[in-house]
């Protein structure tokens, strides 16, 4: 349950289906690249990671304290 995503690089549709069924329990992301060799030089780039990146927004409230007009 601690794994957030799975990156699968083979061309076995039966295994892909099993991975998808197992990943449903906590909504894992599954990225399938068929017949990819991750150890080859053409795959050594930072762009393979972008499928796993998340962007989160943090909201910082602005509040008036005790009517003095100061905020933080």
ABEGO torsion letter per residue (X at the ends): XABABBBBABBBAAAAAAAAAAAAAAGBBBBBBBGBBAABAAABBAAAAAAABBBBBBBBBBBBBGGAGBBX
